[in-house]
Amino acid sequence: MADWPARDEALSVLHEWTENKNLRKHAYAVEAAMRAYARRLGEDEDRWGVLGLLHDFDYERYPDAADHPARGAEYLRAQGYSEELAEGVMAHAEHTGTSRDTAMKRAVFAVDELTGLIVAVALVRPSRKLSDVTVDAVMKKWPEKRFAAGVDRSLVETGAREMGVSLEEHIGIVLEAMQEIAEDLGL
């Protein structure tokens, strides 16, 4: 087995562990955002995309912070995958205390929460389409703490800062990546 799964292998793992279609769509959104950041930074889009697909693959089985994402990282290690992949999965979750000491780890942390906010903005648009979402529309909803209340804005801000971009630029990068796969997201 390769130390890093190909996309089709990663999809198999995701689909085996995750039945909920919205959790799967979240994984696709994070994958797209990770690929966009990899492209921007001259990194390996396939590797970064696989991390995006797998960052939450254990969440449906282990939704508690005590287990997620540690159980998923353990599984990946047991399957013989790279420690870099397991550490990347761990790094997306602030509560693990995993160092975000690589651009890939910083990116998965940075994009995770933001994808949820962008989906929420799309769902309140009359068209319910990502194509009608703009950076300004996301920024308009940003200060409304009751809107998409589950999205921790401070984590998104930290993520943008760690990626070396403004909040608006970060939103633009992730939004554009999600718009490119809008059909897969049902938006």
C-alpha positions as YAML, in Angstrom:
chain: A
units: angstrom
residues:
- id: 1
  name: MET
  ca: [0.00, 0.00, 0.00]
- id: 2
  name: ALA
  ca: [1.26, 3.47, -0.85]
- id: 3
  name: ASP
  ca: [2.08, 5.83, 1.99]
- id: 4
  name: TRP
  ca: [-0.47, 8.31, 0.65]
- id: 5
  name: PRO
  ca: [-3.77, 7.10, -0.81]
- id: 6
  name: ALA
  ca: [-4.81, 8.01, -4.32]
- id: 7
  name: ARG
  ca: [-8.04, 9.99, -4.57]
- id: 8
  name: ASP
  ca: [-10.11, 6.91, -5.42]
- id: 9
  name: GLU
  ca: [-8.76, 5.10, -2.35]
- id: 10
  name: ALA
  ca: [-9.50, 8.14, -0.19]
- id: 11
  name: LEU
  ca: [-13.04, 8.30, -1.57]
- id: 12
  name: SER
  ca: [-13.52, 4.63, -0.72]
- id: 13
  name: VAL
  ca: [-12.41, 5.26, 2.86]
- id: 14
  name: LEU
  ca: [-14.63, 8.35, 3.11]
- id: 15
  name: HIS
  ca: [-17.68, 6.51, 1.75]
- id: 16
  name: GLU
  ca: [-17.06, 3.45, 3.93]
- id: 17
  name: TRP
  ca: [-16.90, 5.56, 7.09]
- id: 18
  name: THR
  ca: [-19.34, 8.35, 6.18]
- id: 19
  name: GLU
  ca: [-22.90, 7.75, 5.03]
- id: 20
  name: ASN
  ca: [-24.30, 11.23, 5.69]
- id: 21
  name: LYS
  ca: [-24.44, 13.07, 2.36]
- id: 22
  name: ASN
  ca: [-23.83, 16.47, 3.96]
- id: 23
  name: LEU
  ca: [-20.68, 15.23, 5.70]
- id: 24
  name: ARG
  ca: [-19.51, 13.85, 2.37]
- id: 25
  name: LYS
  ca: [-20.22, 17.18, 0.68]
- id: 26
  name: HIS
  ca: [-18.25, 18.93, 3.41]
- id: 27
  name: ALA
  ca: [-15.31, 16.65, 2.62]
- id: 28
  name: TYR
  ca: [-15.59, 17.50, -1.09]
- id: 29
  name: ALA
  ca: [-15.65, 21.22, -0.28]
- id: 30
  name: VAL
  ca: [-12.57, 20.97, 1.93]
- id: 31
  name: GLU
  ca: [-10.85, 18.90, -0.77]
- id: 32
  name: ALA
  ca: [-11.53, 21.62, -3.36]
- id: 33
  name: ALA
  ca: [-10.29, 24.36, -1.04]
- id: 34
  name: MET
  ca: [-7.15, 22.37, -0.22]
- id: 35
  name: ARG
  ca: [-6.43, 21.82, -3.90]
- id: 36
  name: ALA
  ca: [-6.83, 25.56, -4.52]
- id: 37
  name: TYR
  ca: [-4.35, 26.44, -1.79]
- id: 38
  name: ALA
  ca: [-1.90, 23.77, -3.01]
- id: 39
  name: ARG
  ca: [-2.10, 25.23, -6.53]
- id: 40
  name: ARG
  ca: [-1.57, 28.73, -5.17]
- id: 41
  name: LEU
  ca: [1.49, 27.63, -3.17]
- id: 42
  name: GLY
  ca: [3.00, 25.32, -5.80]
- id: 43
  name: GLU
  ca: [2.35, 22.22, -3.70]
- id: 44
  name: ASP
  ca: [1.01, 18.76, -4.60]
- id: 45
  name: GLU
  ca: [-2.71, 19.23, -5.28]
- id: 46
  name: ASP
  ca: [-3.46, 15.52, -5.13]
- id: 47
  name: ARG
  ca: [-1.91, 15.03, -1.69]
- id: 48
  name: TRP
  ca: [-3.50, 18.16, -0.29]
- id: 49
  name: GLY
  ca: [-6.85, 17.19, -1.81]
- id: 50
  name: VAL
  ca: [-6.72, 13.73, -0.21]
- id: 51
  name: LEU
  ca: [-6.13, 15.32, 3.18]
- id: 52
  name: GLY
  ca: [-9.18, 17.50, 2.56]
- id: 53
  name: LEU
  ca: [-11.28, 14.45, 1.70]
- id: 54
  name: LEU
  ca: [-10.16, 12.54, 4.77]
- id: 55
  name: HIS
  ca: [-9.91, 15.24, 7.44]
- id: 56
  name: ASP
  ca: [-13.34, 14.36, 8.93]
- id: 57
  name: PHE
  ca: [-13.83, 10.80, 7.68]
- id: 58
  name: ASP
  ca: [-14.17, 9.42, 11.23]
- id: 59
  name: TYR
  ca: [-16.62, 12.09, 12.45]
- id: 60
  name: GLU
  ca: [-19.83, 10.13, 11.83]
- id: 61
  name: ARG
  ca: [-18.57, 7.20, 13.93]
- id: 62
  name: TYR
  ca: [-16.71, 9.29, 16.51]
- id: 63
  name: PRO
  ca: [-18.32, 12.73, 16.82]
- id: 64
  name: ASP
  ca: [-16.91, 13.51, 20.27]
- id: 65
  name: ALA
  ca: [-13.75, 15.57, 20.59]
- id: 66
  name: ALA
  ca: [-12.25, 12.85, 22.78]
- id: 67
  name: ASP
  ca: [-12.22, 10.55, 19.73]
- id: 68
  name: HIS
  ca: [-12.35, 12.78, 16.64]
- id: 69
  name: PRO
  ca: [-10.06, 13.05, 14.75]
- id: 70
  name: ALA
  ca: [-7.70, 10.83, 16.78]
- id: 71
  name: ARG
  ca: [-9.53, 7.61, 15.84]
- id: 72
  name: GLY
  ca: [-9.29, 8.50, 12.17]
- id: 73
  name: ALA
  ca: [-5.58, 9.25, 12.45]
- id: 74
  name: GLU
  ca: [-5.06, 5.91, 14.22]
- id: 75
  name: TYR
  ca: [-6.88, 4.11, 11.42]
- id: 76
  name: LEU
  ca: [-4.76, 5.79, 8.74]
- id: 77
  name: ARG
  ca: [-1.58, 4.82, 10.57]
- id: 78
  name: ALA
  ca: [-2.81, 1.23, 10.96]
- id: 79
  name: GLN
  ca: [-3.46, 1.10, 7.22]
- id: 80
  name: GLY
  ca: [0.17, 2.02, 6.60]
- id: 81
  name: TYR
  ca: [-0.44, 5.54, 5.40]
- id: 82
  name: SER
  ca: [2.01, 8.34, 5.99]
- id: 83
  name: GLU
  ca: [2.41, 9.97, 9.38]
- id: 84
  name: GLU
  ca: [2.17, 13.23, 7.45]
- id: 85
  name: LEU
  ca: [-1.40, 12.36, 6.47]
- id: 86
  name: ALA
  ca: [-2.35, 11.29, 10.01]
- id: 87
  name: GLU
  ca: [-0.82, 14.47, 11.44]
- id: 88
  name: GLY
  ca: [-2.66, 16.54, 8.83]
- id: 89
  name: VAL
  ca: [-5.96, 15.00, 9.92]
- id: 90
  name: MET
  ca: [-5.10, 15.81, 13.54]
- id: 91
  name: ALA
  ca: [-4.05, 19.38, 12.70]
- id: 92
  name: HIS
  ca: [-7.45, 20.41, 11.35]
- id: 93
  name: ALA
  ca: [-8.89, 20.24, 14.87]
- id: 94
  name: GLU
  ca: [-7.70, 22.92, 17.28]
- id: 95
  name: HIS
  ca: [-8.53, 20.80, 20.35]
- id: 96
  name: THR
  ca: [-5.88, 18.21, 19.47]
- id: 97
  name: GLY
  ca: [-3.06, 20.67, 20.06]
- id: 98
  name: THR
  ca: [-1.32, 19.34, 16.95]
- id: 99
  name: SER
  ca: [1.28, 21.75, 15.63]
- id: 100
  name: ARG
  ca: [0.38, 23.39, 12.35]
- id: 101
  name: ASP
  ca: [4.03, 23.40, 11.32]
- id: 102
  name: THR
  ca: [3.52, 22.90, 7.58]
- id: 103
  name: ALA
  ca: [1.57, 24.84, 4.98]
- id: 104
  name: MET
  ca: [-0.65, 21.80, 4.41]
- id: 105
  name: LYS
  ca: [-1.58, 21.56, 8.09]
- id: 106
  name: ARG
  ca: [-2.26, 25.30, 8.24]
- id: 107
  name: ALA
  ca: [-4.44, 25.08, 5.14]
- id: 108
  name: VAL
  ca: [-6.67, 22.23, 6.33]
- id: 109
  name: PHE
  ca: [-7.21, 24.11, 9.58]
- id: 110
  name: ALA
  ca: [-7.88, 27.35, 7.71]
- id: 111
  name: VAL
  ca: [-10.47, 26.05, 5.25]
- id: 112
  name: ASP
  ca: [-12.46, 23.58, 7.38]
- id: 113
  name: GLU
  ca: [-14.81, 25.93, 9.24]
- id: 114
  name: LEU
  ca: [-15.03, 28.43, 6.39]
- id: 115
  name: THR
  ca: [-16.59, 25.93, 3.99]
- id: 116
  name: GLY
  ca: [-19.53, 25.59, 6.36]
- id: 117
  name: LEU
  ca: [-20.11, 29.33, 6.49]
- id: 118
  name: ILE
  ca: [-20.00, 29.60, 2.70]
- id: 119
  name: VAL
  ca: [-22.58, 26.79, 2.38]
- id: 120
  name: ALA
  ca: [-24.81, 28.59, 4.89]
- id: 121
  name: VAL
  ca: [-24.59, 31.83, 2.89]
- id: 122
  name: ALA
  ca: [-25.51, 29.95, -0.30]
- id: 123
  name: LEU
  ca: [-28.52, 28.37, 1.38]
- id: 124
  name: VAL
  ca: [-30.04, 31.74, 2.30]
- id: 125
  name: ARG
  ca: [-29.66, 33.13, -1.22]
- id: 126
  name: PRO
  ca: [-32.91, 33.07, -3.21]
- id: 127
  name: SER
  ca: [-31.29, 30.75, -5.78]
- id: 128
  name: ARG
  ca: [-29.57, 28.57, -3.13]
- id: 129
  name: LYS
  ca: [-26.59, 28.52, -5.53]
- id: 130
  name: LEU
  ca: [-22.90, 29.07, -4.85]
- id: 131
  name: SER
  ca: [-22.69, 30.97, -8.13]
- id: 132
  name: ASP
  ca: [-24.70, 33.75, -6.48]
- id: 133
  name: VAL
  ca: [-22.43, 33.99, -3.43]
- id: 134
  name: THR
  ca: [-19.79, 36.71, -3.36]
- id: 135
  name: VAL
  ca: [-17.05, 37.57, -0.91]
- id: 136
  name: ASP
  ca: [-19.11, 40.63, 0.03]
- id: 137
  name: ALA
  ca: [-22.15, 38.43, 0.78]
- id: 138
  name: VAL
  ca: [-20.04, 36.26, 3.11]
- id: 139
  name: MET
  ca: [-18.52, 39.33, 4.76]
- id: 140
  name: LYS
  ca: [-21.99, 40.79, 5.28]
- id: 141
  name: LYS
  ca: [-22.99, 37.68, 7.26]
- id: 142
  name: TRP
  ca: [-19.63, 37.50, 9.08]
- id: 143
  name: PRO
  ca: [-20.54, 39.65, 12.11]
- id: 144
  name: GLU
  ca: [-23.93, 37.97, 12.59]
- id: 145
  name: LYS
  ca: [-22.93, 35.50, 15.29]
- id: 146
  name: ARG
  ca: [-26.34, 33.80, 15.25]
- id: 147
  name: PHE
  ca: [-25.96, 33.09, 11.53]
- id: 148
  name: ALA
  ca: [-24.17, 29.76, 11.05]
- id: 149
  name: ALA
  ca: [-23.55, 29.86, 14.80]
- id: 150
  name: GLY
  ca: [-21.58, 26.61, 14.67]
- id: 151
  name: VAL
  ca: [-18.83, 28.27, 12.65]
- id: 152
  name: ASP
  ca: [-16.13, 29.59, 14.96]
- id: 153
  name: ARG
  ca: [-15.13, 32.80, 13.22]
- id: 154
  name: SER
  ca: [-12.03, 33.18, 15.38]
- id: 155
  name: LEU
  ca: [-10.67, 29.90, 13.97]
- id: 156
  name: VAL
  ca: [-11.29, 31.12, 10.41]
- id: 157
  name: GLU
  ca: [-9.51, 34.40, 11.20]
- id: 158
  name: THR
  ca: [-6.59, 32.51, 12.74]
- id: 159
  name: GLY
  ca: [-6.46, 30.27, 9.68]
- id: 160
  name: ALA
  ca: [-6.35, 33.20, 7.26]
- id: 161
  name: ARG
  ca: [-3.62, 34.85, 9.31]
- id: 162
  name: GLU
  ca: [-1.59, 31.62, 9.37]
- id: 163
  name: MET
  ca: [-1.96, 31.32, 5.59]
- id: 164
  name: GLY
  ca: [-0.68, 34.89, 5.21]
- id: 165
  name: VAL
  ca: [-3.79, 36.27, 3.53]
- id: 166
  name: SER
  ca: [-6.50, 38.72, 4.51]
- id: 167
  name: LEU
  ca: [-9.85, 37.33, 5.61]
- id: 168
  name: GLU
  ca: [-11.44, 38.60, 2.38]
- id: 169
  name: GLU
  ca: [-8.76, 36.96, 0.23]
- id: 170
  name: HIS
  ca: [-9.12, 33.70, 2.17]
- id: 171
  name: ILE
  ca: [-12.89, 33.72, 1.64]
- id: 172
  name: GLY
  ca: [-12.34, 34.40, -2.06]
- id: 173
  name: ILE
  ca: [-9.94, 31.48, -2.49]
- id: 174
  name: VAL
  ca: [-12.23, 29.02, -0.73]
- id: 175
  name: LEU
  ca: [-15.41, 30.35, -2.36]
- id: 176
  name: GLU
  ca: [-13.96, 30.10, -5.86]
- id: 177
  name: ALA
  ca: [-12.79, 26.54, -5.20]
- id: 178
  name: MET
  ca: [-16.25, 25.57, -3.98]
- id: 179
  name: GLN
  ca: [-17.94, 27.28, -6.93]
- id: 180
  name: GLU
  ca: [-15.87, 25.09, -9.26]
- id: 181
  name: ILE
  ca: [-17.47, 21.96, -7.74]
- id: 182
  name: ALA
  ca: [-20.91, 23.46, -7.03]
- id: 183
  name: GLU
  ca: [-22.70, 20.61, -8.80]
- id: 184
  name: ASP
  ca: [-20.99, 18.02, -6.57]
- id: 185
  name: LEU
  ca: [-22.09, 20.06, -3.56]
- id: 186
  name: GLY
  ca: [-25.67, 20.36, -4.79]
- id: 187
  name: LEU
  ca: [-25.35, 24.13, -4.71]
...
